[in-house]
Amino acid sequence: MLTVFSFLFLFLVITLVHEFGHLVMAKRAGIRVYEFSIGLGPIIFQTIRSNTKYSLRAIPVGGFVRIAGMGADKEDASCPPEEQYQYKSLGKNFILLLLARS
């Protein structure tokens, strides 16, 4: 049983570092980040800082960063184009997607 918990903990730490890389690179590029979440499923805890929702979810595998202009978010309609992913340069998009893999 300890092996399962160790694996889940290690996976959660790796996911946290990986997703944090995307968060930092998006913010450095001037792209709005709607949500930074660790885990999947129902929200256990959340807080909002600098227009970004930070959440911890119930299922401790995976995570995601919701970035303006990368999906079909209704918030994109009210987000200025200069803060959206698809309006940034190819170089910034490359760095955000590939080099943010921490």
N, C-alpha and C positions, 0 to 999 in steps of 0.2 A: 504494500500500500504506500510505503514511503517513496518508492520509485515513481508511482503515478503522480503524487503530489510534487515531487522534485521536478519531474518533467513539465507539469503544468506551470510551476513557478518559473522555471527557466524559459519556457515558451512565452510566458507573460512578460518577462523582463526583456527578451529579445524583441517582442512586438512593441513594447513601450519605447525602446531605443529607436527602432525602425520608424515608427509613426512620428516620434518626436523629431526625427530628421526631416520628415516631410513638413511638419508644422513650422520648424525654424526656417527652412528654405523658402516656404511660401510667404511667411511674414517678411523675410529679408527682401524678397522680390516685390513686395508691395501688393501681394494678392490677399484678398480677404479670406479668412478661415472661419467658416460657420461653426464647426464642431470638431473637437479632438476627443476621441473616445477610445478607451481601453476596455476590451471585452465586447460581448454581443448580447442581445436580448434586452430585457427590461432595465431601466436605469435605476441604480442603487443610490448614487450620489451625483449631483451636478452643481456646477457653479459657473457664473458668467463673468469673464474678465476681458476688457478691451474688445467687446463685441464678439468674443469667441466663447462658445459653450464648451466646458471641459466636463466629461462625464466618465463615470465608472459603471460598467454594466455587469449583470448577473452571471453571465457565462464567461469564464476566464480564459477564453481562447480568441485570438484575433483582436482586431481593433481597426479604426479608420480615422481619416481626416477628411471632413467635407469641405471642399475648396470651391470658392466662387468660380463659375464658368466651366466646371468639369462634369456637371450632371444636369438633370432636368429639375433643378431646385427653383421653387417659386420665388425665393429670395433674390435670385439673379436679376429679376425684373427691376428691383429697386437698388441694385448694386451698380455703381458707376463702372463703365467699361474699363477704365484704367486700373481697377481693382480685381478684374476677372482674368482667369488663367488664359483663355483663348486670345486675349488681346495683348498678351506679353510676348516678348521676343522669343525666337526659337531657342536662343542660348539660355534664357531664364527657364523656359519650359524643360529643356534638357536637364539642367541642373536640378530642378525640382523633382523630376521623375527618376532620374538615374543616379545622380550623385548623392541624393538624400538617403540612400540605402546605407544606414549606419552600421 
